[in-house]
Amino acid sequence: MKKIKRSLYFLMVLVLVLSLLSGCEKEKEVVKETELTVSTTKVEKRNIAQAVKYPGTVRGVNEVYIMPKAAARVTAIYVKPGDRVSAGQTLLTLDSSDYQAGAAQAQAGVKAAEIQLENARLALERTQKLFEAGAASQLQLEQAQTGYDASQILVEQANATLDMASIQLNSCTLTSPINGVVGAINLSLGDTANPTSPAAVVSDTSRLEIEALVSESEISYITTGAVVDVLVKAAGEKPFKGKVDSVAGVPDPMKRNYTVKVVLDNPDNRIKSGMFAEVVISTVSKDDVLTVPLAAVVPRSGRQIVYTVDSKNRAREIDVETDLRDNKYVEIISGLKAGEQVITKGNTLVNNGTLVRVVSGGAK
């Protein structure tokens, strides 16, 4: 019995040892380290310019708000937004019946004044002849002359009244003063036009303008004629090229910002008046400075770090100090040297000492 017990005890110990060894092997398999795929790029020197985005609204350089001059009912609308129109083309008409009556009355007044003037002229001629024959006094001649002069003034007044009536009548026809595109028609058929509100907007959108407000700390870097990028996301992802047309010499008294006007061509009419735009203007610039792609720098706990790859394919964390940045690169003041490789893809997933595998073309 003692031998049997001793054998059983030995078997139990053997099973326990084998189990422990098996567990260790499994644990080693579980914690086996895997490589994290990353891509890198070289630290290089290049010229860099800090760019700042300023929001603005696109409008045609030649954009006209057409104000009605008469408070009258809309009788016809001939165009719609988006239509291309020519200078002098009729956009809409207003009820002109009241003004037609006024013009007719003014025309009758002119005729009456002209008849009175003709009678005064004939009376003056007769009195002149009688005066020369000694049959009329100097006073009678002067009175005839005064009557003629007064009749001339009446004719002038009547013509002025007719001109005003004609202007009022013509104001019932609203035309485009420029060649362009109809941006808006703010009235509907039957509405009453308001002389204080624009009835329509016409823009020449072949050339556009954006106004941007620039802070006083950056205005000194902006010069007239500088080429800038204009981002209009509603018209496409790629930036359009614009030019600084003017830079205000004094700031807005309330906002303390300076107005900068940027113009750009729009030959294919892709950009519409009223679209939101961002003007990208370079301010401070430096030449031949150490740079890395923006994606290489990872902000972490108030620090800025990049990851390099050592000879054992381990990610190594390095603190860096940065300065200028554009839309692709950032200047490195300290922490790196030219030629070093830094991780640009996968760097947000690694830690100091992570085993990595570097591939070209980015992580899959």
ROTOR-171799 format. One record per residue: x negated, y negated, z of N, C-alpha, C in turn; residue in one letter. Coordinates in steps of 0.1 Angstrom, whole numbers, padded with zeros to 4 digits, always signed. Example, Ala and Ser with C-alpha at 12.3 -4.5 7.8 and 13.67 -1.06 7.14 Angstrom:
2
-0132+0057+0078-0123+0045+0078-0132+0033+0078A
-0128+0022+0071-0137+0011+0071-0129+0000+0079S
END
This chain:
364
-0008+0012+0000+0000+0000+0000-0009-0012+0000M
-0020-0012+0008-0028-0024+0008-0034-0026-0005K
-0038-0015-0012-0044-0017-0026-0034-0023-0035K
-0021-0018-0034-0011-0024-0043-0009-0038-0040I
-0008-0042-0027-0006-0056-0024-0017-0065-0029K
-0029-0059-0027-0041-0067-0032-0041-0069-0047R
-0036-0059-0054-0036-0059-0069-0025-0070-0073S
-0014-0069-0066-0003-0079-0069-0008-0093-0067L
-0015-0095-0056-0020-0108-0052-0029-0113-0063Y
-0038-0104-0067-0048-0108-0078-0041-0111-0091F
-0030-0104-0094-0023-0107-0106-0016-0120-0106L
-0011-0124-0094-0004-0137-0092-0014-0148-0094M
-0025-0146-0088-0036-0157-0089-0040-0159-0103V
-0041-0147-0110-0046-0147-0124-0035-0155-0133L
-0022-0151-0130-0011-0158-0138-0011-0173-0135V
-0013-0177-0123-0013-0191-0119-0025-0198-0126L
-0036-0192-0126-0048-0199-0133-0046-0200-0147V
-0040-0189-0154-0037-0190-0168-0027-0201-0171L
-0017-0202-0162-0007-0213-0164-0013-0227-0164S
-0022-0229-0154-0028-0242-0152-0037-0245-0165L
-0044-0235-0169-0052-0237-0181-0044-0240-0193L
-0033-0233-0195-0024-0236-0206-0018-0250-0205S
-0014-0254-0193-0009-0268-0191-0019-0278-0195G
-0031-0276-0191-0042-0286-0194-0044-0287-0209C
-0043-0276-0216-0045-0276-0230-0033-0284-0237E
-0021-0282-0232-0009-0289-0237-0010-0304-0235K
-0016-0307-0222-0017-0321-0219-0027-0328-0228E
-0038-0321-0231-0048-0326-0240-0042-0329-0254K
-0033-0320-0258-0027-0322-0271-0017-0334-0271E
-0010-0336-0260-0001-0347-0259-0008-0361-0260V
-0019-0362-0253-0026-0375-0251-0036-0377-0262V
-0036-0368-0272-0045-0370-0283-0043-0384-0290K
-0054-0392-0292-0053-0406-0297-0051-0406-0312E
-0042-0415-0316-0039-0416-0330-0044-0430-0335T
-0048-0431-0348-0052-0443-0354-0041-0452-0358E
-0042-0465-0356-0032-0475-0361-0037-0481-0373L
-0029-0481-0384-0034-0486-0397-0033-0501-0397T
-0044-0508-0400-0044-0522-0401-0051-0526-0414V
-0050-0539-0417-0058-0545-0428-0066-0557-0423S
-0077-0560-0429-0086-0571-0424-0089-0580-0435T
-0095-0592-0432-0100-0601-0441-0112-0608-0436T
-0120-0614-0444-0133-0619-0440-0131-0634-0435K
-0138-0637-0425-0139-0651-0420-0147-0659-0430V
-0141-0670-0436-0148-0677-0447-0147-0692-0444E
-0156-0700-0451-0156-0714-0450-0148-0719-0462K
-0140-0730-0460-0132-0736-0471-0128-0750-0467R
-0123-0757-0477-0117-0770-0474-0103-0768-0469N
-0099-0776-0459-0085-0775-0453-0079-0788-0451I
-0067-0790-0453-0059-0802-0450-0047-0799-0442A
-0045-0806-0432-0033-0804-0423-0021-0810-0430Q
-0011-0802-0432+0001-0806-0439+0013-0807-0429A
+0021-0818-0430+0032-0820-0422+0045-0821-0430V
+0056-0815-0426+0068-0815-0433+0077-0826-0428K
+0083-0834-0437+0092-0844-0434+0105-0842-0441Y
+0117-0841-0434+0129-0839-0440+0135-0851-0447P
+0143-0848-0457+0149-0859-0464+0160-0854-0473G
+0167-0863-0480+0178-0860-0489+0175-0865-0503T
+0177-0856-0512+0175-0859-0526+0186-0868-0532V
+0182-0878-0539+0191-0887-0547+0185-0891-0560R
+0193-0894-0569+0188-0899-0582+0181-0913-0580G
+0170-0915-0586+0164-0928-0585+0173-0939-0590V
+0181-0936-0600+0191-0946-0605+0205-0940-0602N
+0210-0943-0590+0223-0937-0585+0233-0948-0582E
+0244-0948-0588+0254-0959-0587+0267-0955-0581V
+0271-0963-0571+0284-0961-0564+0293-0971-0571Y
+0303-0965-0578+0313-0974-0585+0324-0978-0576I
+0325-0991-0573+0335-0996-0564+0347-1002-0572M
+0359-0998-0569+0371-1004-0576+0372-1018-0572P
+0376-1027-0581+0378-1041-0578+0393-1044-0576K
+0401-1034-0578+0416-1037-0576+0422-1026-0568A
+0431-1030-0559+0438-1020-0551+0450-1016-0559A
+0449-1006-0567+0459-1001-0576+0459-0986-0577A
+0470-0980-0581+0473-0966-0582+0465-0960-0594R
+0459-0948-0591+0451-0941-0602+0461-0935-0612V
+0460-0938-0625+0469-0933-0635+0462-0923-0644T
+0449-0922-0644+0443-0911-0652+0428-0909-0647A
+0424-0897-0648+0410-0893-0645+0404-0885-0657I
+0393-0890-0662+0389-0884-0675+0376-0875-0673Y
+0370-0875-0662+0358-0867-0660+0359-0859-0647V
+0350-0850-0645+0349-0843-0632+0335-0842-0628K
+0332-0839-0615+0318-0838-0610+0310-0828-0618P
+0298-0833-0622+0289-0824-0630+0289-0828-0644G
+0299-0836-0649+0300-0840-0663+0289-0850-0665D
+0283-0849-0677+0273-0859-0681+0280-0870-0689R
+0277-0882-0685+0284-0894-0691+0274-0904-0696V
+0279-0913-0705+0271-0923-0711+0275-0937-0705S
+0266-0946-0706+0269-0960-0702+0281-0965-0709A
+0291-0971-0702+0303-0976-0708+0314-0966-0709G
+0312-0953-0707+0322-0943-0708+0333-0945-0697Q
+0345-0944-0700+0356-0945-0690+0357-0933-0682T
+0357-0935-0668+0358-0925-0659+0372-0922-0654L
+0379-0933-0650+0393-0933-0646+0399-0946-0648L
+0413-0946-0648+0420-0959-0650+0430-0961-0638T
+0433-0973-0636+0443-0977-0625+0455-0984-0631L
+0466-0984-0624+0478-0990-0628+0475-1005-0631D
+0477-1010-0643+0474-1024-0647+0487-1032-0650S
+0498-1027-0647+0511-1034-0650+0511-1048-0644S
+0508-1049-0632+0508-1062-0625+0498-1072-0632D
+0487-1067-0635+0476-1075-0641+0479-1079-0655Y
+0487-1070-0662+0491-1073-0676+0500-1085-0676Q
+0509-1085-0666+0519-1096-0665+0511-1109-0662A
+0502-1108-0653+0494-1120-0649+0486-1125-0661G
+0480-1116-0669+0473-1120-0681+0482-1126-0691A
+0494-1121-0693+0503-1127-0703+0507-1141-0698A
+0510-1143-0685+0513-1156-0680+0501-1166-0681Q
+0489-1161-0679+0478-1170-0681+0476-1174-0695A
+0479-1164-0704+0478-1167-0719+0488-1178-0723Q
+0500-1177-0717+0510-1187-0720+0506-1201-0714A
+0499-1201-0703+0495-1213-0697+0484-1220-0705G
+0475-1212-0712+0465-1217-0720+0472-1224-0732V
+0482-1217-0738+0489-1223-0750+0495-1236-0746K
+0502-1236-0734+0509-1249-0730+0499-1260-0728A
+0487-1257-0722+0477-1267-0720+0471-1272-0733A
+0470-1263-0742+0464-1267-0755+0474-1276-0763E
+0487-1273-0762+0497-1282-0768+0497-1296-0761I
+0496-1296-0748+0495-1309-0741+0482-1317-0745Q
+0471-1309-0747+0459-1316-0751+0460-1322-0765L
+0467-1314-0774+0469-1320-0787+0477-1332-0787E
+0488-1332-0779+0497-1344-0778+0489-1356-0773N
+0480-1353-0763+0472-1364-0756+0462-1369-0767A
+0457-1360-0775+0447-1365-0785+0454-1374-0795R
+0466-1370-0800+0474-1378-0809+0478-1392-0803L
+0481-1392-0790+0485-1404-0784+0473-1413-0782A
+0461-1407-0780+0449-1416-0779+0446-1422-0792L
+0447-1414-0803+0444-1420-0816+0454-1431-0820E
+0467-1430-0817+0476-1440-0820+0473-1453-0812R
+0470-1451-0799+0467-1462-0791+0454-1469-0795T
+0444-1461-0800+0432-1467-0805+0434-1476-0817Q
+0443-1471-0826+0446-1479-0838+0454-1492-0834K
+0463-1491-0825+0471-1503-0820+0462-1513-0814L
+0452-1508-0806+0443-1516-0799+0434-1524-0809F
+0430-1517-0819+0422-1524-0829+0430-1534-0837E
+0443-1532-0838+0452-1542-0845+0457-1553-0835A
+0453-1552-0823+0457-1562-0813+0471-1559-0808G
+0477-1547-0810+0491-1545-0806+0491-1537-0793A
+0479-1533-0788+0479-1525-0775+0468-1532-0766A
+0470-1531-0753+0461-1537-0744+0450-1528-0740S
+0440-1533-0734+0428-1525-0729+0433-1515-0719Q
+0443-1519-0711+0448-1509-0701+0455-1498-0707L
+0463-1500-0718+0470-1490-0725+0460-1480-0731Q
+0449-1485-0736+0439-1477-0742+0433-1468-0732L
+0430-1474-0720+0423-1466-0709+0433-1455-0704E
+0446-1458-0703+0455-1448-0698+0456-1437-0708Q
+0456-1440-0721+0456-1429-0731+0444-1420-0730A
+0432-1427-0728+0420-1419-0727+0420-1410-0714Q
+0426-1415-0703+0427-1408-0691+0436-1396-0693T
+0447-1398-0700+0456-1387-0703+0450-1376-0711G
+0442-1380-0721+0435-1370-0729+0424-1362-0720Y
+0417-1369-0712+0407-1363-0704+0413-1353-0694D
+0425-1357-0688+0432-1348-0679+0437-1336-0686A
+0441-1337-0699+0446-1326-0706+0435-1316-0709S
+0423-1321-0712+0411-1313-0714+0408-1304-0701Q
+0409-1311-0690+0407-1304-0677+0417-1293-0675I
+0430-1296-0679+0440-1285-0677+0438-1273-0686L
+0432-1276-0699+0429-1265-0708+0418-1256-0702V
+0408-1263-0696+0397-1256-0690+0402-1247-0678E
+0411-1253-0670+0416-1245-0659+0425-1234-0663Q
+0432-1236-0674+0441-1225-0679+0432-1214-0685A
+0421-1217-0692+0412-1207-0697+0405-1199-0685N
+0402-1206-0675+0396-1200-0663+0405-1190-0657A
+0418-1194-0656+0429-1185-0651+0430-1173-0660T
+0429-1175-0673+0431-1164-0682+0419-1155-0681L
+0407-1160-0679+0395-1152-0677+0396-1143-0665D
+0401-1149-0654+0402-1142-0642+0413-1131-0643M
+0424-1134-0650+0434-1124-0653+0428-1112-0661A
+0420-1116-0671+0414-1106-0680+0404-1097-0672S
+0397-1103-0663+0388-1095-0654+0395-1086-0646I
+0406-1090-0640+0414-1082-0631+0420-1070-0640Q
+0425-1074-0652+0430-1063-0660+0420-1053-0664L
+0408-1058-0668+0397-1049-0671+0392-1040-0659N
+0394-1046-0647+0389-1038-0635+0398-1026-0633S
+0409-1025-0640+0417-1013-0639+0411-1001-0647C
+0401-1004-0655+0394-0993-0662+0380-0992-0656T
+0377-0981-0650+0364-0979-0643+0355-0971-0653L
+0343-0977-0656+0334-0971-0665+0321-0969-0658T
+0313-0960-0665+0299-0957-0659+0290-0968-0664S
+0282-0974-0655+0272-0984-0660+0259-0978-0665P
+0257-0965-0663+0245-0959-0667+0247-0945-0674I
+0237-0940-0681+0237-0926-0685+0234-0918-0673N
+0241-0907-0671+0238-0899-0660+0248-0887-0658G
+0249-0882-0646+0258-0871-0643+0267-0876-0632V
+0280-0872-0633+0290-0876-0623+0287-0868-0611V
+0284-0875-0600+0282-0868-0587+0294-0865-0579G
+0304-0874-0580+0316-0873-0572+0327-0882-0578A
+0339-0877-0577+0351-0885-0580+0359-0885-0567I
+0360-0896-0561+0366-0896-0547+0381-0900-0547N
+0387-0900-0558+0402-0903-0559+0409-0892-0567L
+0422-0890-0564+0430-0881-0571+0441-0889-0578S
+0447-0882-0588+0458-0889-0595+0469-0893-0586L
+0473-0906-0587+0483-0911-0578+0478-0918-0566G
+0465-0916-0562+0459-0923-0551+0458-0938-0554D
+0458-0946-0543+0456-0960-0544+0441-0963-0541T
+0435-0969-0551+0420-0972-0550+0419-0983-0539A
+0407-0981-0532+0404-0991-0521+0391-0998-0525N
+0391-1011-0526+0379-1019-0530+0368-1017-0521P
+0370-1012-0509+0359-1010-0499+0353-0996-0500T
+0358-0987-0508+0354-0973-0509+0350-0970-0523S
+0339-0963-0525+0335-0959-0539+0345-0950-0545P
+0349-0953-0558+0358-0944-0565+0350-0932-0571A
+0338-0934-0575+0330-0924-0581+0315-0927-0579A
+0307-0916-0581+0292-0918-0580+0286-0912-0593V
+0277-0919-0599+0271-0914-0611+0256-0915-0608V
+0248-0905-0611+0234-0904-0609+0227-0901-0622S
+0215-0907-0623+0206-0903-0634+0196-0893-0627D
+0199-0880-0627+0191-0870-0619+0179-0865-0627T
+0176-0871-0638+0163-0867-0645+0151-0871-0637S
+0153-0880-0628+0142-0885-0619+0148-0887-0606R
+0142-0880-0596+0148-0880-0582+0139-0887-0572L
+0145-0891-0561+0138-0898-0550+0142-0892-0537E
+0132-0891-0528+0134-0886-0514+0128-0896-0505I
+0135-0900-0495+0130-0909-0485+0127-0901-0472E
+0115-0903-0467+0110-0896-0455+0106-0906-0445A
+0108-0903-0432+0104-0912-0421+0091-0906-0415L
+0080-0913-0415+0068-0908-0411+0064-0916-0398V
+0058-0908-0388+0054-0914-0376+0042-0924-0378S
+0040-0933-0368+0029-0942-0369+0016-0936-0368E
+0015-0924-0362+0002-0917-0360-0002-0910-0373S
+0006-0909-0383+0003-0902-0395+0004-0911-0408E
+0010-0922-0406+0013-0930-0418+0000-0935-0425I
-0011-0937-0417-0023-0942-0423-0030-0932-0432S
-0026-0919-0432-0032-0909-0440-0024-0908-0454Y
-0013-0915-0455-0005-0914-0467-0007-0926-0476I
-0010-0923-0489-0013-0934-0499-0004-0933-0511T
-0001-0944-0516+0007-0945-0528+0000-0937-0540T
+0008-0929-0547+0002-0922-0558-0002-0908-0555G
-0002-0904-0542-0007-0891-0538+0003-0880-0542A
-0002-0869-0547+0007-0858-0551+0010-0849-0539V
+0023-0846-0538+0028-0839-0526+0037-0828-0531V
+0039-0818-0522+0048-0807-0525+0062-0811-0519D
+0072-0807-0527+0086-0810-0522+0093-0796-0522V
+0098-0792-0511+0105-0780-0509+0120-0782-0510L
+0127-0776-0519+0142-0777-0520+0147-0763-0521V
+0150-0757-0510+0153-0742-0510+0165-0739-0518K
+0175-0749-0519+0187-0746-0527+0184-0745-0542A
+0172-0750-0546+0169-0750-0560+0158-0740-0563A
+0152-0733-0553+0142-0723-0555+0132-0723-0544G
+0124-0712-0543+0115-0710-0532+0102-0717-0535E
+0098-0718-0548+0085-0725-0551+0086-0740-0549K
+0076-0746-0544+0076-0761-0542+0076-0768-0555P
+0082-0780-0556+0081-0789-0567+0071-0799-0565F
+0065-0805-0575+0054-0815-0574+0061-0829-0574K
+0058-0837-0564+0063-0850-0564+0051-0860-0562G
+0054-0873-0562+0044-0883-0560+0049-0894-0551K
+0040-0898-0542+0043-0909-0533+0045-0922-0541V
+0057-0927-0541+0060-0939-0549+0058-0952-0541D
+0061-0952-0528+0059-0964-0520+0058-0960-0505S
+0050-0968-0498+0048-0966-0484+0052-0979-0477V
+0061-0979-0468+0066-0991-0461+0054-0997-0453A
+0053-1010-0453+0043-1017-0445+0047-1020-0431G
+0060-1020-0428+0065-1022-0415+0074-1011-0411V
+0074-1007-0398+0083-0996-0393+0097-1000-0392P
+0106-0990-0391+0119-0992-0387+0120-0997-0373D
+0127-1009-0371+0126-1015-0357+0132-1006-0346P
+0141-0997-0350+0147-0988-0339+0139-0975-0338M
+0135-0968-0348+0129-0955-0348+0114-0956-0347K
+0108-0967-0351+0094-0969-0351+0087-0960-0361R
+0094-0956-0371+0089-0947-0382+0088-0955-0395N
+0079-0951-0404+0077-0958-0416+0084-0950-0428Y
+0090-0957-0437+0097-0951-0448+0088-0949-0459T
+0087-0936-0463+0079-0932-0475+0088-0927-0486V
+0087-0932-0498+0095-0927-0509+0087-0919-0518K
+0092-0907-0521+0086-0897-0530+0095-0895-0542V
+0089-0896-0554+0097-0893-0566+0092-0881-0573V
+0101-0874-0580+0097-0862-0588+0107-0861-0600L
+0101-0855-0611+0109-0853-0623+0118-0841-0621D
+0129-0842-0628+0139-0831-0627+0145-0828-0641N
+0136-0825-0651+0141-0824-0665+0151-0813-0668P
+0151-0802-0660+0161-0792-0663+0173-0793-0653D
+0174-0803-0645+0185-0806-0636+0188-0795-0626N
+0177-0788-0622+0178-0777-0612+0182-0783-0598R
+0176-0795-0595+0178-0801-0582+0190-0811-0584I
+0199-0810-0574+0211-0818-0575+0210-0829-0564K
+0216-0841-0567+0216-0852-0558+0224-0847-0545S
+0218-0851-0534+0224-0847-0521+0218-0835-0515G
+0210-0827-0522+0204-0815-0516+0194-0819-0505M
+0192-0810-0495+0183-0812-0485+0169-0808-0490F
+0159-0816-0486+0145-0814-0491+0135-0816-0479A
+0124-0810-0481+0113-0812-0472+0100-0816-0480E
+0095-0828-0476+0083-0833-0482+0071-0828-0474V
+0062-0821-0481+0050-0816-0475+0038-0826-0478V
+0033-0833-0468+0023-0843-0470+0011-0839-0462I
-0001-0839-0469-0014-0837-0462-0018-0849-0455S
-0022-0847-0442-0027-0859-0435-0042-0858-0432T
-0046-0852-0421-0061-0850-0418-0066-0839-0427V
-0078-0841-0432-0085-0830-0440-0100-0829-0435S
-0105-0816-0437-0119-0814-0435-0124-0805-0446K
-0137-0806-0449-0144-0798-0459-0153-0788-0453D
-0154-0776-0459-0164-0766-0456-0164-0762-0441D
-0152-0758-0436-0150-0754-0422-0147-0739-0422V
-0149-0733-0410-0147-0719-0408-0131-0717-0407L
-0126-0708-0415-0111-0706-0414-0108-0691-0415T
-0096-0688-0410-0090-0674-0411-0075-0676-0415V
-0069-0666-0421-0055-0667-0424-0047-0670-0411P
-0036-0677-0412-0027-0680-0401-0023-0667-0393L
-0021-0656-0401-0016-0644-0395-0026-0637-0387A
-0039-0641-0388-0050-0635-0380-0049-0639-0365A
-0044-0651-0363-0044-0656-0349-0031-0652-0342V
-0033-0646-0330-0021-0642-0322-0021-0650-0309V
-0010-0657-0307-0009-0664-0294-0005-0654-0283P
-0012-0655-0272-0009-0645-0261-0012-0651-0247R
-0002-0653-0239-0004-0658-0226-0011-0671-0225S
-0008-0680-0234-0014-0693-0234-0028-0693-0241G
-0032-0682-0246-0045-0681-0253-0043-0679-0268R
-0053-0681-0276-0053-0678-0290-0063-0668-0293Q
-0059-0656-0298-0069-0645-0299-0068-0640-0313I
-0080-0634-0317-0080-0626-0330-0086-0612-0326V
-0084-0603-0335-0089-0589-0333-0099-0586-0344Y
-0111-0582-0340-0121-0577-0350-0121-0561-0348T
-0129-0555-0357-0130-0540-0357-0145-0537-0354V
-0148-0530-0344-0162-0526-0341-0167-0514-0349D
-0179-0510-0346-0185-0499-0354-0178-0485-0351S
-0171-0484-0340-0164-0472-0337-0149-0473-0341K
-0146-0482-0349-0132-0484-0354-0122-0487-0342N
-0127-0495-0333-0119-0500-0322-0116-0515-0324R
-0103-0519-0321-0100-0533-0321-0106-0540-0309A
-0112-0552-0312-0119-0559-0301-0112-0573-0301R
-0108-0577-0289-0101-0589-0287-0111-0601-0285E
-0109-0612-0293-0118-0623-0292-0110-0636-0290I
-0113-0644-0280-0107-0657-0278-0113-0667-0288D
-0104-0675-0294-0109-0685-0304-0102-0698-0301V
-0109-0709-0306-0104-0722-0305-0101-0727-0319E
-0089-0732-0321-0085-0736-0335-0083-0751-0335T
-0082-0756-0348-0079-0771-0350-0069-0772-0362D
-0074-0777-0373-0065-0780-0384-0059-0767-0390L
-0047-0769-0396-0041-0757-0402-0033-0763-0414R
-0032-0755-0425-0023-0758-0436-0013-0747-0436D
-0007-0745-0448+0004-0734-0448-0002-0720-0450N
-0015-0719-0451-0021-0705-0452-0032-0702-0442K
-0040-0712-0439-0052-0710-0431-0052-0719-0419Y
-0061-0715-0409-0063-0723-0397-0078-0724-0395V
-0082-0736-0390-0097-0738-0388-0101-0731-0374E
-0112-0725-0374-0118-0718-0362-0129-0727-0358I
-0128-0733-0346-0139-0741-0340-0149-0732-0333I
-0145-0722-0326-0154-0714-0318-0148-0700-0317S
-0157-0690-0315-0153-0676-0313-0156-0666-0324G
-0158-0672-0336-0161-0663-0348-0172-0669-0356L
-0178-0660-0365-0188-0664-0374-0184-0660-0388K
-0190-0668-0397-0186-0665-0411-0190-0651-0415A
-0182-0644-0422-0185-0630-0427-0179-0619-0418G
-0175-0623-0406-0168-0613-0397-0155-0609-0403E
-0151-0596-0400-0138-0591-0405-0128-0593-0393Q
-0116-0599-0396-0105-0600-0386-0093-0593-0391V
-0085-0587-0382-0073-0580-0385-0062-0591-0388I
-0056-0589-0400-0045-0598-0404-0031-0591-0404T
-0031-0578-0406-0018-0570-0405-0020-0559-0395K
-0010-0558-0386-0011-0548-0375-0017-0554-0362G
-0021-0566-0363-0028-0572-0351-0018-0575-0339N
-0005-0575-0342+0005-0577-0331+0008-0564-0324T
+0003-0553-0330+0006-0540-0324-0006-0534-0316L
-0018-0540-0318-0030-0534-0312-0033-0541-0299V
-0042-0535-0291-0047-0541-0279-0062-0539-0279N
-0069-0545-0270-0083-0544-0269-0087-0529-0267N
-0095-0524-0277-0099-0510-0276-0091-0500-0284G
-0080-0505-0290-0071-0496-0298-0079-0490-0310T
-0077-0477-0312-0084-0470-0324-0076-0474-0336L
-0083-0479-0347-0076-0484-0359-0082-0477-0371V
-0075-0478-0382-0079-0473-0395-0077-0485-0405R
-0088-0490-0410-0087-0501-0419-0084-0497-0434V
-0074-0503-0440-0070-0500-0453-0069-0513-0461V
-0071-0512-0474-0070-0524-0483-0056-0525-0487S
-0051-0538-0489-0038-0540-0494-0028-0540-0483G
-0032-0540-0470-0022-0541-0459-0017-0528-0454G
-0011-0528-0443-0006-0516-0437+0007-0512-0443A
+0008-0499-0444+0020-0493-0451+0031-0491-0441K
END
